[in-house]
Amino acid sequence: MNAPPAPDPGAVAADWRARGYSCHRMVDPPGQCWRDFTHDENELLVVVKGRLELEVEGERRTVGPGEEVFIPARARHTVSNVYDRETAWLFGYD
């Protein structure tokens, strides 16, 4: 089974802009963890390369390249790089 192709960051940014979201790039080393964040805005996240584990309001899931995740405003969330190399991902707020 082949992995889905990595998303084009420019295409993701254009799509998100059309949907009213910003778009920012993050690259995390293995083991990087951003714990217990909340934002007043809705957030979108997509992995470009690698794997992330997300915990949103106590619910965990692992996401890979091309998977878009919606995180509702004010939801407590944690993002961890569970890949053995750098993980590149995009995030944006409405």
MOPAC internal coordinates of N, CA, C and O (Angstrom, degrees):
PM7 1SCF
backbone

  N    0.0000 0     0.00 0     0.00 0    0    0    0
  C    1.4506 1     0.00 0     0.00 0    1    0    0
  C    1.5246 1   108.56 1     0.00 0    2    1    0
  O    1.2310 1   119.90 1   -53.60 1    3    2    1
  N    1.3123 1   117.80 1   126.40 1    3    2    1
  C    1.4652 1   122.80 1  -179.47 1    5    3    2
  C    1.5177 1   111.17 1   -85.87 1    6    5    3
  O    1.2310 1   121.27 1   -34.99 1    7    6    5
  N    1.3369 1   115.18 1   145.01 1    7    6    5
  C    1.4666 1   120.40 1   175.31 1    9    7    6
  C    1.5230 1   109.00 1   -72.70 1   10    9    7
  O    1.2310 1   119.96 1   -30.29 1   11   10    9
  N    1.3349 1   117.68 1   149.71 1   11   10    9
  C    1.4618 1   119.21 1   177.44 1   13   11   10
  C    1.5277 1   109.74 1   -64.65 1   14   13   11
  O    1.2310 1   120.30 1   -26.71 1   15   14   13
  N    1.3273 1   117.04 1   153.29 1   15   14   13
  C    1.4679 1   118.58 1   179.11 1   17   15   14
  C    1.5312 1   110.87 1   -64.59 1   18   17   15
  O    1.2310 1   121.08 1   -31.12 1   19   18   17
  N    1.3209 1   115.54 1   148.88 1   19   18   17
  C    1.4655 1   120.26 1   177.34 1   21   19   18
  C    1.5220 1   108.98 1   -64.59 1   22   21   19
  O    1.2310 1   119.94 1   -39.85 1   23   22   21
  N    1.3182 1   117.72 1   140.15 1   23   22   21
  C    1.4527 1   119.63 1   179.90 1   25   23   22
  C    1.5269 1   111.44 1   -70.27 1   26   25   23
  O    1.2310 1   120.76 1   -28.25 1   27   26   25
  N    1.3117 1   116.15 1   151.75 1   27   26   25
  C    1.4601 1   122.88 1   175.51 1   29   27   26
  C    1.5321 1   107.94 1   -83.01 1   30   29   27
  O    1.2310 1   119.59 1   -65.97 1   31   30   29
  N    1.3389 1   118.39 1   114.03 1   31   30   29
  C    1.4637 1   120.27 1  -177.62 1   33   31   30
  C    1.5330 1   113.51 1   -56.21 1   34   33   31
  O    1.2310 1   120.09 1   143.92 1   35   34   33
  N    1.3319 1   117.44 1   -36.08 1   35   34   33
  C    1.4630 1   119.96 1   178.45 1   37   35   34
  C    1.5174 1   111.80 1   -64.74 1   38   37   35
  O    1.2310 1   120.51 1   139.61 1   39   38   37
  N    1.3211 1   116.63 1   -40.39 1   39   38   37
  C    1.4634 1   120.84 1   178.55 1   41   39   38
  C    1.5347 1   110.82 1   -68.38 1   42   41   39
  O    1.2310 1   120.56 1   140.52 1   43   42   41
  N    1.3300 1   116.54 1   -39.48 1   43   42   41
  C    1.4685 1   120.22 1   177.03 1   45   43   42
  C    1.5199 1   109.58 1   -61.94 1   46   45   43
  O    1.2310 1   120.20 1   132.95 1   47   46   45
  N    1.3415 1   117.23 1   -47.05 1   47   46   45
  C    1.4727 1   121.12 1  -179.57 1   49   47   46
  C    1.5247 1   110.86 1   -59.53 1   50   49   47
  O    1.2310 1   119.82 1   136.98 1   51   50   49
  N    1.3300 1   117.95 1   -43.02 1   51   50   49
  C    1.4630 1   121.30 1  -179.92 1   53   51   50
  C    1.5316 1   110.78 1   -64.69 1   54   53   51
  O    1.2310 1   120.64 1   137.00 1   55   54   53
  N    1.3311 1   116.38 1   -43.00 1   55   54   53
  C    1.4655 1   120.60 1   178.24 1   57   55   54
  C    1.5225 1   110.84 1   -62.15 1   58   57   55
  O    1.2310 1   120.79 1   133.80 1   59   58   57
  N    1.3215 1   116.09 1   -46.20 1   59   58   57
  C    1.4619 1   119.62 1  -178.70 1   61   59   58
  C    1.5262 1   111.18 1   -65.37 1   62   61   59
  O    1.2310 1   119.88 1   139.25 1   63   62   61
  N    1.3299 1   117.83 1   -40.75 1   63   62   61
  C    1.4770 1   119.88 1   177.21 1   65   63   62
  C    1.5257 1   110.26 1   -57.66 1   66   65   63
  O    1.2310 1   120.79 1   136.77 1   67   66   65
  N    1.3329 1   116.10 1   -43.23 1   67   66   65
  C    1.4671 1   120.75 1   179.31 1   69   67   66
  C    1.5287 1   111.32 1   -63.48 1   70   69   67
  O    1.2310 1   120.47 1   154.23 1   71   70   69
  N    1.3176 1   116.71 1   -25.77 1   71   70   69
  C    1.4715 1   122.23 1   179.64 1   73   71   70
  C    1.5265 1   111.80 1   -94.95 1   74   73   71
  O    1.2310 1   120.34 1  -176.92 1   75   74   73
  N    1.3457 1   116.96 1     3.08 1   75   74   73
  C    1.4640 1   121.14 1   176.81 1   77   75   74
  C    1.5125 1   115.62 1    87.71 1   78   77   75
  O    1.2310 1   120.02 1  -159.65 1   79   78   77
  N    1.3455 1   117.56 1    20.35 1   79   78   77
  C    1.4625 1   121.73 1  -178.99 1   81   79   78
  C    1.5265 1   110.92 1  -112.35 1   82   81   79
  O    1.2310 1   120.94 1   -30.30 1   83   82   81
  N    1.3170 1   115.80 1   149.70 1   83   82   81
  C    1.4621 1   121.64 1   169.72 1   85   83   82
  C    1.5240 1   107.66 1   -77.53 1   86   85   83
  O    1.2310 1   120.20 1    -3.77 1   87   86   85
  N    1.3365 1   117.22 1   176.23 1   87   86   85
  C    1.4607 1   120.47 1   176.40 1   89   87   86
  C    1.5243 1   108.78 1  -148.45 1   90   89   87
  O    1.2310 1   120.73 1   -57.33 1   91   90   89
  N    1.3266 1   116.22 1   122.67 1   91   90   89
  C    1.4627 1   123.10 1  -179.18 1   93   91   90
  C    1.5185 1   108.64 1  -129.81 1   94   93   91
  O    1.2310 1   120.84 1   -29.67 1   95   94   93
  N    1.3239 1   116.00 1   150.33 1   95   94   93
  C    1.4653 1   121.92 1  -178.77 1   97   95   94
  C    1.5185 1   110.24 1  -105.75 1   98   97   95
  O    1.2310 1   121.03 1   -38.43 1   99   98   97
  N    1.3152 1   115.64 1   141.57 1   99   98   97
  C    1.4581 1   122.46 1   177.25 1  101   99   98
  C    1.5205 1   107.59 1  -134.27 1  102  101   99
  O    1.2310 1   120.46 1   -39.98 1  103  102  101
  N    1.3302 1   116.72 1   140.02 1  103  102  101
  C    1.4612 1   122.00 1   173.17 1  105  103  102
  C    1.5295 1   106.50 1  -128.16 1  106  105  103
  O    1.2310 1   121.22 1   -59.19 1  107  106  105
  N    1.3229 1   115.26 1   120.81 1  107  106  105
  C    1.4602 1   120.66 1  -176.94 1  109  107  106
  C    1.5243 1   111.29 1  -115.33 1  110  109  107
  O    1.2310 1   120.35 1   -39.55 1  111  110  109
  N    1.3401 1   116.94 1   140.45 1  111  110  109
  C    1.4608 1   120.46 1   174.44 1  113  111  110
  C    1.5297 1   109.95 1   -73.06 1  114  113  111
  O    1.2310 1   120.20 1   -15.59 1  115  114  113
  N    1.3285 1   117.23 1   164.41 1  115  114  113
  C    1.4614 1   119.82 1   176.82 1  117  115  114
  C    1.5310 1   110.89 1   -53.87 1  118  117  115
  O    1.2310 1   121.10 1   -43.37 1  119  118  117
  N    1.3264 1   115.50 1   136.63 1  119  118  117
  C    1.4576 1   120.33 1   177.09 1  121  119  118
  C    1.5208 1   115.42 1    85.94 1  122  121  119
  O    1.2310 1   119.30 1   170.34 1  123  122  121
  N    1.3308 1   118.94 1    -9.66 1  123  122  121
  C    1.4746 1   120.74 1   179.42 1  125  123  122
  C    1.5234 1   109.51 1   -60.20 1  126  125  123
  O    1.2310 1   120.71 1   -44.38 1  127  126  125
  N    1.3146 1   116.24 1   135.62 1  127  126  125
  C    1.4624 1   121.04 1  -179.37 1  129  127  126
  C    1.5259 1   109.47 1  -137.00 1  130  129  127
  O    1.2310 1   120.91 1   -51.72 1  131  130  129
  N    1.3222 1   115.87 1   128.28 1  131  130  129
  C    1.4654 1   123.62 1   175.23 1  133  131  130
  C    1.5273 1   105.76 1  -107.82 1  134  133  131
  O    1.2310 1   120.62 1   -71.63 1  135  134  133
  N    1.3535 1   116.42 1   108.37 1  135  134  133
  C    1.4701 1   121.23 1  -170.08 1  137  135  134
  C    1.5181 1   113.86 1  -101.02 1  138  137  135
  O    1.2310 1   122.58 1   -39.98 1  139  138  137
  N    1.3275 1   112.67 1   140.02 1  139  138  137
  C    1.4711 1   122.83 1   166.27 1  141  139  138
  C    1.5312 1   114.16 1    52.28 1  142  141  139
  O    1.2310 1   120.83 1  -127.55 1  143  142  141
  N    1.3217 1   116.02 1    52.45 1  143  142  141
  C    1.4575 1   120.82 1   176.24 1  145  143  142
  C    1.5157 1   110.52 1   -89.95 1  146  145  143
  O    1.2310 1   120.71 1   -29.20 1  147  146  145
  N    1.3068 1   116.25 1   150.80 1  147  146  145
  C    1.4607 1   123.18 1   167.02 1  149  147  146
  C    1.5219 1   106.97 1  -137.87 1  150  149  147
  O    1.2310 1   121.09 1   -27.89 1  151  150  149
  N    1.3247 1   115.52 1   152.11 1  151  150  149
  C    1.4636 1   121.96 1   177.23 1  153  151  150
  C    1.5221 1   107.68 1  -137.52 1  154  153  151
  O    1.2310 1   120.68 1   -26.82 1  155  154  153
  N    1.3194 1   116.31 1   153.18 1  155  154  153
  C    1.4554 1   120.57 1   177.38 1  157  155  154
  C    1.5271 1   112.21 1   -78.92 1  158  157  155
  O    1.2310 1   120.34 1   171.79 1  159  158  157
  N    1.3317 1   116.95 1    -8.21 1  159  158  157
  C    1.4588 1   121.75 1  -179.15 1  161  159  158
  C    1.5249 1   109.69 1  -112.22 1  162  161  159
  O    1.2310 1   121.22 1   -20.22 1  163  162  161
  N    1.3415 1   115.26 1   159.78 1  163  162  161
  C    1.4596 1   120.25 1   169.34 1  165  163  162
  C    1.5209 1   108.13 1   -68.43 1  166  165  163
  O    1.2310 1   120.60 1   -28.75 1  167  166  165
  N    1.3107 1   116.47 1   151.25 1  167  166  165
  C    1.4632 1   121.41 1  -179.02 1  169  167  166
  C    1.5259 1   110.23 1  -129.23 1  170  169  167
  O    1.2310 1   120.96 1   -37.82 1  171  170  169
  N    1.3279 1   115.77 1   142.18 1  171  170  169
  C    1.4543 1   122.51 1   169.88 1  173  171  170
  C    1.5142 1   107.83 1  -112.73 1  174  173  171
  O    1.2310 1   120.54 1   -31.71 1  175  174  173
  N    1.3155 1   116.57 1   148.29 1  175  174  173
  C    1.4615 1   121.94 1   179.62 1  177  175  174
  C    1.5223 1   107.43 1  -142.89 1  178  177  175
  O    1.2310 1   120.37 1   -41.08 1  179  178  177
  N    1.3281 1   116.90 1   138.92 1  179  178  177
  C    1.4635 1   121.15 1   173.80 1  181  179  178
  C    1.5270 1   108.53 1  -142.37 1  182  181  179
  O    1.2310 1   120.73 1   -43.85 1  183  182  181
  N    1.3183 1   116.22 1   136.15 1  183  182  181
  C    1.4634 1   121.82 1   177.13 1  185  183  182
  C    1.5259 1   108.57 1   -83.44 1  186  185  183
  O    1.2310 1   120.67 1   -47.89 1  187  186  185
  N    1.3288 1   116.32 1   132.11 1  187  186  185
  C    1.4613 1   122.02 1   176.12 1  189  187  186
  C    1.5249 1   109.61 1   -93.84 1  190  189  187
  O    1.2310 1   120.59 1   136.83 1  191  190  189
  N    1.3390 1   116.47 1   -43.17 1  191  190  189
  C    1.4750 1   122.34 1  -178.41 1  193  191  190
  C    1.5178 1   108.04 1  -150.57 1  194  193  191
  O    1.2310 1   120.21 1   -47.35 1  195  194  193
  N    1.3240 1   117.21 1   132.65 1  195  194  193
  C    1.4611 1   121.41 1   178.05 1  197  195  194
  C    1.5160 1   112.09 1   105.41 1  198  197  195
  O    1.2310 1   120.89 1    28.57 1  199  198  197
  N    1.3356 1   115.91 1  -151.43 1  199  198  197
  C    1.4686 1   121.93 1   179.83 1  201  199  198
  C    1.5168 1   108.85 1  -149.11 1  202  201  199
  O    1.2310 1   121.31 1   -38.54 1  203  202  201
  N    1.3153 1   115.09 1   141.46 1  203  202  201
  C    1.4538 1   121.89 1   174.71 1  205  203  202
  C    1.5223 1   109.69 1  -123.44 1  206  205  203
  O    1.2310 1   121.39 1   -33.53 1  207  206  205
  N    1.3288 1   114.95 1   146.47 1  207  206  205
  C    1.4543 1   119.61 1   167.38 1  209  207  206
  C    1.5173 1   106.59 1  -104.53 1  210  209  207
  O    1.2310 1   120.94 1   -51.01 1  211  210  209
  N    1.3150 1   115.82 1   128.99 1  211  210  209
  C    1.4591 1   121.89 1   178.48 1  213  211  210
  C    1.5124 1   109.15 1  -113.78 1  214  213  211
  O    1.2310 1   121.33 1   -41.69 1  215  214  213
  N    1.3070 1   115.05 1   138.31 1  215  214  213
  C    1.4566 1   120.38 1   169.95 1  217  215  214
  C    1.5191 1   106.12 1  -123.06 1  218  217  215
  O    1.2310 1   120.72 1   -64.17 1  219  218  217
  N    1.3334 1   116.23 1   115.83 1  219  218  217
  C    1.4629 1   122.13 1  -179.41 1  221  219  218
  C    1.5198 1   107.58 1  -120.08 1  222  221  219
  O    1.2310 1   121.13 1   -64.84 1  223  222  221
  N    1.3379 1   115.45 1   115.16 1  223  222  221
  C    1.4647 1   121.45 1  -178.91 1  225  223  222
  C    1.5291 1   111.37 1    50.46 1  226  225  223
  O    1.2310 1   120.68 1  -136.59 1  227  226  225
  N    1.3504 1   116.31 1    43.41 1  227  226  225
  C    1.4542 1   122.05 1   175.61 1  229  227  226
  C    1.5242 1   115.56 1    84.77 1  230  229  227
  O    1.2310 1   119.88 1   174.27 1  231  230  229
  N    1.3335 1   117.83 1    -5.73 1  231  230  229
  C    1.4637 1   121.27 1   179.47 1  233  231  230
  C    1.5218 1   109.13 1   -99.89 1  234  233  231
  O    1.2310 1   120.41 1   -55.75 1  235  234  233
  N    1.3541 1   116.83 1   124.25 1  235  234  233
  C    1.4743 1   121.80 1  -176.88 1  237  235  234
  C    1.5141 1   111.91 1  -102.72 1  238  237  235
  O    1.2310 1   122.07 1   -33.16 1  239  238  237
  N    1.3477 1   113.64 1   146.84 1  239  238  237
  C    1.4636 1   119.99 1   171.23 1  241  239  238
  C    1.5152 1   108.73 1  -157.60 1  242  241  239
  O    1.2310 1   121.07 1   -27.59 1  243  242  241
  N    1.3217 1   115.56 1   152.41 1  243  242  241
  C    1.4524 1   121.91 1   176.79 1  245  243  242
  C    1.5189 1   107.89 1  -105.75 1  246  245  243
  O    1.2310 1   120.75 1   -45.41 1  247  246  245
  N    1.3441 1   116.17 1   134.59 1  247  246  245
  C    1.4606 1   120.73 1  -178.55 1  249  247  246
  C    1.5214 1   110.11 1  -126.06 1  250  249  247
  O    1.2310 1   121.45 1   -33.51 1  251  250  249
  N    1.3225 1   114.83 1   146.49 1  251  250  249
  C    1.4540 1   122.00 1   179.16 1  253  251  250
  C    1.5164 1   111.09 1  -120.61 1  254  253  251
  O    1.2310 1   120.52 1     7.63 1  255  254  253
  N    1.3119 1   116.61 1  -172.37 1  255  254  253
  C    1.4641 1   122.14 1  -175.48 1  257  255  254
  C    1.5286 1   113.02 1   -53.36 1  258  257  255
  O    1.2310 1   121.99 1   -48.14 1  259  258  257
  N    1.3286 1   113.79 1   131.86 1  259  258  257
  C    1.4537 1   121.54 1   175.97 1  261  259  258
  C    1.5160 1   115.35 1    88.65 1  262  261  259
  O    1.2310 1   119.65 1   169.42 1  263  262  261
  N    1.3183 1   118.27 1   -10.58 1  263  262  261
  C    1.4657 1   120.20 1  -179.56 1  265  263  262
  C    1.5251 1   109.61 1   -84.49 1  266  265  263
  O    1.2310 1   120.88 1   -59.39 1  267  266  265
  N    1.3281 1   115.92 1   120.61 1  267  266  265
  C    1.4620 1   120.92 1   177.88 1  269  267  266
  C    1.5223 1   109.29 1   -93.73 1  270  269  267
  O    1.2310 1   120.98 1   -42.69 1  271  270  269
  N    1.3209 1   115.72 1   137.31 1  271  270  269
  C    1.4595 1   121.99 1  -179.68 1  273  271  270
  C    1.5226 1   108.43 1  -123.26 1  274  273  271
  O    1.2310 1   120.76 1   -44.94 1  275  274  273
  N    1.3209 1   116.16 1   135.06 1  275  274  273
  C    1.4584 1   122.94 1   174.58 1  277  275  274
  C    1.5141 1   108.38 1  -100.97 1  278  277  275
  O    1.2310 1   120.29 1   -51.87 1  279  278  277
  N    1.3326 1   117.06 1   128.13 1  279  278  277
  C    1.4584 1   122.57 1   177.08 1  281  279  278
  C    1.5270 1   106.91 1  -117.69 1  282  281  279
  O    1.2310 1   119.96 1   -65.95 1  283  282  281
  N    1.3323 1   117.69 1   114.05 1  283  282  281
  C    1.4659 1   119.66 1  -176.79 1  285  283  282
  C    1.5298 1   112.99 1   -65.02 1  286  285  283
  O    1.2310 1   121.16 1   -27.21 1  287  286  285
  N    1.3184 1   115.38 1   152.79 1  287  286  285
  C    1.4674 1   121.51 1   176.50 1  289  287  286
  C    1.5277 1   109.40 1   -52.64 1  290  289  287
  O    1.2310 1   121.18 1   -40.47 1  291  290  289
  N    1.3174 1   115.34 1   139.53 1  291  290  289
  C    1.4620 1   125.31 1   176.06 1  293  291  290
  C    1.5338 1   114.67 1    67.53 1  294  293  291
  O    1.2310 1   119.84 1  -171.94 1  295  294  293
  N    1.3253 1   117.91 1     8.06 1  295  294  293
  C    1.4722 1   120.32 1   176.09 1  297  295  294
  C    1.5323 1   108.72 1   -79.54 1  298  297  295
  O    1.2310 1   120.28 1   -50.60 1  299  298  297
  N    1.3060 1   117.07 1   129.40 1  299  298  297
  C    1.4682 1   121.37 1   176.71 1  301  299  298
  C    1.5215 1   107.76 1   -71.64 1  302  301  299
  O    1.2310 1   120.89 1   -50.54 1  303  302  301
  N    1.3511 1   115.90 1   129.46 1  303  302  301
  C    1.4630 1   118.94 1  -177.62 1  305  303  302
  C    1.5183 1   111.78 1  -146.16 1  306  305  303
  O    1.2310 1   121.73 1   -25.93 1  307  306  305
  N    1.3327 1   114.30 1   154.07 1  307  306  305
  C    1.4574 1   124.21 1   178.40 1  309  307  306
  C    1.5195 1   107.45 1  -129.58 1  310  309  307
  O    1.2310 1   120.92 1   -42.62 1  311  310  309
  N    1.3377 1   115.84 1   137.38 1  311  310  309
  C    1.4634 1   122.17 1  -179.99 1  313  311  310
  C    1.5291 1   107.41 1  -123.57 1  314  313  311
  O    1.2310 1   120.30 1   -55.42 1  315  314  313
  N    1.3543 1   117.03 1   124.58 1  315  314  313
  C    1.4631 1   121.68 1  -177.94 1  317  315  314
  C    1.5196 1   110.65 1  -129.15 1  318  317  315
  O    1.2310 1   120.65 1   -43.58 1  319  318  317
  N    1.3264 1   116.36 1   136.42 1  319  318  317
  C    1.4617 1   120.84 1   172.99 1  321  319  318
  C    1.5221 1   108.13 1   -80.76 1  322  321  319
  O    1.2310 1   120.63 1   -68.61 1  323  322  321
  N    1.3275 1   116.40 1   111.39 1  323  322  321
  C    1.4604 1   121.19 1   179.88 1  325  323  322
  C    1.5323 1   111.34 1  -105.73 1  326  325  323
  O    1.2310 1   120.75 1  -167.13 1  327  326  325
  N    1.3219 1   116.18 1    12.87 1  327  326  325
  C    1.4640 1   122.81 1   178.40 1  329  327  326
  C    1.5238 1   108.17 1   -89.64 1  330  329  327
  O    1.2310 1   119.49 1   -27.07 1  331  330  329
  N    1.3286 1   118.59 1   152.93 1  331  330  329
  C    1.4652 1   121.04 1  -178.16 1  333  331  330
  C    1.5335 1   112.81 1   -82.28 1  334  333  331
  O    1.2310 1   120.47 1  -176.44 1  335  334  333
  N    1.3205 1   116.70 1     3.56 1  335  334  333
  C    1.4665 1   122.81 1   175.05 1  337  335  334
  C    1.5221 1   108.39 1  -136.01 1  338  337  335
  O    1.2310 1   120.41 1     6.17 1  339  338  337
  N    1.3112 1   116.82 1  -173.83 1  339  338  337
  C    1.4606 1   120.43 1   177.08 1  341  339  338
  C    1.5180 1   111.17 1   -59.38 1  342  341  339
  O    1.2310 1   121.15 1   -35.99 1  343  342  341
  N    1.3132 1   115.41 1   144.01 1  343  342  341
  C    1.4541 1   121.64 1   172.08 1  345  343  342
  C    1.5216 1   107.62 1  -115.84 1  346  345  343
  O    1.2310 1   120.98 1   -51.34 1  347  346  345
  N    1.3273 1   115.74 1   128.66 1  347  346  345
  C    1.4682 1   122.33 1   176.53 1  349  347  346
  C    1.5282 1   107.15 1  -104.76 1  350  349  347
  O    1.2310 1   121.16 1   -46.80 1  351  350  349
  N    1.3264 1   115.38 1   133.20 1  351  350  349
  C    1.4580 1   119.15 1  -179.91 1  353  351  350
  C    1.5267 1   110.13 1  -147.73 1  354  353  351
  O    1.2310 1   121.69 1   -18.62 1  355  354  353
  N    1.3267 1   114.38 1   161.38 1  355  354  353
  C    1.4590 1   121.99 1   179.01 1  357  355  354
  C    1.5090 1   108.14 1  -116.72 1  358  357  355
  O    1.2310 1   120.96 1   -34.02 1  359  358  357
  N    1.3397 1   115.77 1   145.98 1  359  358  357
  C    1.4575 1   120.37 1   174.55 1  361  359  358
  C    1.5153 1   108.39 1  -142.42 1  362  361  359
  O    1.2310 1   120.78 1   -25.30 1  363  362  361
  N    1.3023 1   116.12 1   154.70 1  363  362  361
  C    1.4623 1   120.48 1   179.38 1  365  363  362
  C    1.5137 1   110.94 1  -158.07 1  366  365  363
  O    1.2310 1   121.23 1   -21.16 1  367  366  365
  N    1.3345 1   115.25 1   158.84 1  367  366  365
  C    1.4687 1   122.72 1  -178.30 1  369  367  366
  C    1.5130 1   110.04 1  -122.40 1  370  369  367
  O    1.2310 1   121.35 1   -29.75 1  371  370  369
  N    1.3488 1   115.02 1   150.25 1  371  370  369
  C    1.4603 1   118.54 1   176.69 1  373  371  370
  C    1.5148 1   112.03 1   -88.80 1  374  373  371
  O    1.2310 1   120.10 1   180.00 1  375  374  373

